[in-house]
Amino acid sequence: MSYDKIKEILTNNKCNFIYINSTASTMGDAKLYLEKSKSNIVVIANKQTKGRGRRGNKWISPSGNIYCSIALNNTIPINEYFLFSILTLISIQNTLESLGVREILFKWPNDIFFENKKFGGIILEPYSLNKDNKYVIIGLGINFLSSPLTCMYQTTYLRKFLQIKNKSIFFDLFFNNFFFNWNNYTKEKNNIVSKFKNSLMYLNQKIEIQTNSTNKIVGIFKGINNDGSLILDKGNEIVSIYSGSIKT
């Protein structure tokens, strides 16, 4: 698989590139690179041995799927931090739509589904070298060639529902979409947030949210606030949930 087009896109957006066949975690590699070079970086791997998802969960990472971390100097105000997540998810959705796949939906806050089956997700982590060098690292995992079996939810993978020869086709389109949205986020922000809201699963449905290992909250999912928090109607009050997992 050729990465020449990817390198060109990243170079045009002042971002360096590393490909690793097998690594513990692309997030870890991105941090090491930032420590040494203090410059934007994209790390792509074919396999991870210690991949992780949200809330410390393990992300099963066999060979052949998409594992990528994007570390960029933070250009978005801290009060709009959730836009990093939404911007990335919409860039993935736009990419798959351009390849003919519709009905890509999001499970709050950052899981990606097709036909009620999960095939990807992202995580965000702020990373500060010092007060003048603040970065955000966006970790992206997408099932491309296979998907893990889990009792928690149904899974799928891109090659199962999309005719696509290799990962570079996805990456070429994705990075064009991502950097367009990144570079124009002020102008595109309202469109990005609106599309995200319209693509949320379980809107106006009764859901249960696990906020920690012991606490669950039940209510009607009414949407998201401008800061990305989930709006839940508990019947006697409206509450905002900033962190948790939707259980259905």
C-alpha positions in Angstrom: 0.0 0.0 0.0 1.4 3.4 -1.0 1.4 6.3 1.4 2.7 8.9 -1.1 -0.6 10.7 -1.4 -1.1 10.7 2.4 2.4 12.2 2.8 1.6 14.9 0.3 -1.6 15.9 2.0 0.0 16.0 5.4 3.0 18.0 4.1 0.6 20.6 2.6 -0.9 20.9 6.1 2.4 21.2 7.9 2.1 17.8 9.5 4.8 15.0 9.5 4.1 11.3 9.0 5.2 8.0 10.6 4.1 4.5 9.5 4.8 1.6 11.9 3.8 -2.0 11.0 3.3 -3.0 14.7 3.4 -0.8 17.8 2.0 -0.8 21.4 -0.1 2.3 20.8 -0.1 5.1 18.1 -1.1 7.5 20.9 2.1 6.6 22.8 4.2 7.0 19.6 2.7 10.5 19.0 3.6 11.6 22.5 7.2 10.4 22.0 7.4 12.3 18.7 6.1 15.5 20.3 8.7 15.3 23.1 11.5 15.1 20.5 10.3 17.3 17.7 7.6 19.6 19.0 5.7 19.5 15.7 2.5 18.1 14.3 2.5 14.4 13.5 0.3 11.6 12.2 1.1 8.1 13.2 -0.5 5.1 11.4 0.0 1.5 12.4 -1.1 -1.8 10.9 -1.3 -3.4 14.3 -1.4 -2.3 18.0 -0.5 -4.5 21.0 -1.8 -2.2 23.7 -4.5 -0.2 21.9 -7.0 1.6 24.2 -10.4 3.2 23.9 -12.4 5.5 26.0 -12.5 5.3 29.8 -9.4 3.0 29.9 -11.1 0.2 27.8 -8.9 -2.0 25.7 -9.2 -1.5 21.9 -8.6 -4.9 20.2 -6.1 -4.1 17.4 -5.3 -7.0 15.1 -3.4 -6.6 11.8 -5.2 -5.0 8.9 -7.5 -2.5 10.6 -7.1 1.3 10.8 -5.1 2.7 13.8 -4.1 6.3 13.6 -3.2 9.1 16.0 -3.2 12.8 14.9 -1.3 15.2 17.1 -1.8 18.8 16.3 -1.0 22.2 17.9 -4.2 23.2 19.6 -5.9 25.9 17.6 -9.4 25.6 19.0 -10.4 27.5 22.2 -10.7 25.2 25.2 -14.4 25.9 25.7 -14.9 24.4 22.2 -12.8 21.3 22.9 -15.6 19.0 22.0 -15.3 20.2 18.4 -12.1 18.1 18.0 -14.3 15.0 18.4 -17.2 16.1 16.3 -14.9 17.4 13.6 -13.2 14.1 13.3 -16.4 12.1 13.3 -18.0 14.2 10.6 -14.8 13.9 8.5 -15.1 10.1 8.8 -18.8 10.3 7.9 -18.1 12.6 4.9 -15.4 10.2 3.7 -17.7 7.2 3.8 -20.5 9.1 2.2 -18.2 10.0 -0.7 -17.6 6.3 -1.1 -21.4 5.6 -1.3 -22.2 4.6 2.3 -25.1 6.4 3.9 -26.7 6.2 7.3 -23.4 6.4 9.3 -24.5 7.2 12.8 -22.8 8.2 16.1 -23.4 6.9 19.6 -22.6 9.7 22.0 -20.0 10.7 22.6 -17.7 9.2 19.9 -18.6 5.7 18.7 -19.3 5.1 15.0 -22.1 2.7 13.8 -23.5 1.3 10.6 -26.8 -0.6 10.6 -26.7 -0.7 14.4 -23.2 -2.3 14.4 -20.1 -0.5 15.8 -17.1 -0.3 13.5 -15.1 2.5 14.9 -14.5 5.1 17.5 -12.1 8.0 18.5 -10.5 9.2 21.7 -9.1 12.6 22.6 -6.3 13.6 24.8 -4.8 17.0 25.5 -1.0 17.0 25.7 1.1 20.0 26.9 4.8 20.1 26.5 4.8 23.5 28.2 2.6 26.6 28.3 3.6 27.5 24.7 3.3 24.0 23.2 -0.2 22.6 23.7 -1.4 19.8 21.5 -4.5 17.6 21.1 -4.0 14.0 20.2 -6.9 12.4 18.3 -6.8 8.6 18.4 -8.8 6.9 15.6 -9.7 3.2 15.4 -11.7 1.7 12.5 -12.4 -1.9 11.8 -11.3 -2.2 8.2 -10.5 -5.9 7.5 -12.1 -7.5 10.6 -14.1 -6.8 13.7 -13.8 -8.3 17.3 -16.6 -10.4 18.7 -18.0 -8.9 21.9 -21.1 -9.5 24.0 -21.4 -5.8 24.7 -22.6 -4.8 21.2 -22.7 -6.0 17.6 -19.7 -5.1 15.4 -18.9 -4.9 11.7 -16.0 -3.7 9.5 -15.6 -1.5 6.3 -14.8 -4.3 3.9 -18.0 -6.1 4.9 -20.3 -3.2 3.7 -18.1 -1.2 1.4 -16.1 -2.2 -1.7 -12.8 -0.6 -1.1 -9.4 -2.1 -2.2 -7.1 -0.8 0.5 -6.8 1.6 3.5 -5.0 4.3 1.5 -8.2 5.1 -0.4 -9.9 5.8 2.9 -7.0 7.8 4.3 -6.6 10.0 1.2 -10.2 11.0 1.4 -10.3 11.3 5.2 -7.3 13.5 5.5 -8.6 15.9 2.8 -11.9 16.1 4.7 -10.3 16.4 8.1 -7.9 19.2 7.2 -10.5 21.1 5.3 -12.7 21.0 8.4 -9.8 21.7 10.7 -8.6 24.7 8.7 -12.1 26.1 8.2 -13.6 25.2 11.5 -14.7 28.7 12.4 -16.7 28.9 9.1 -17.8 25.3 9.1 -18.5 24.9 12.9 -22.3 25.3 12.7 -22.6 22.9 9.8 -20.4 20.3 11.5 -22.3 20.5 14.8 -25.6 20.4 13.1 -24.7 17.3 11.0 -23.4 15.6 14.2 -26.6 16.3 16.1 -28.7 15.0 13.1 -26.6 11.7 13.1 -27.0 10.8 16.8 -28.4 7.5 17.7 -31.3 7.2 20.3 -32.5 10.8 20.0 -35.8 11.2 21.9 -35.6 7.7 23.1 -35.3 6.4 26.7 -31.7 5.5 27.5 -29.5 4.5 30.4 -26.2 6.2 31.0 -23.4 4.6 33.0 -21.5 7.5 34.4 -19.1 5.5 36.6 -18.7 1.9 37.8 -21.7 2.2 40.2 -23.9 5.1 39.0 -26.6 4.9 36.2 -29.0 7.6 35.1 -32.2 6.9 33.1 -34.0 9.4 31.0 -35.0 10.7 27.5 -32.1 11.7 25.3 -32.9 15.2 24.1 -29.7 16.1 22.2 -26.4 17.8 23.1 -25.5 21.2 24.4 -23.0 23.6 22.7 -20.2 22.2 24.9 -20.9 18.6 23.7 -22.6 17.4 26.9 -25.6 15.1 26.6 -29.1 16.6 27.5 -31.1 14.1 29.5 -34.8 14.5 30.5 -35.2 12.6 33.8 -38.9 13.5 34.0 -38.5 15.8 37.0 -35.5 17.7 35.7 -33.2 18.3 32.7 -29.6 17.4 33.4 -26.4 17.6 31.4 -24.1 14.6 31.2 -20.4 15.3 30.5 -19.0 11.8 30.6 -20.5 8.3 30.4 -21.6 5.5 28.2 -25.0 4.9 26.8 -26.5 1.5 27.6 -29.5 0.3 25.6 
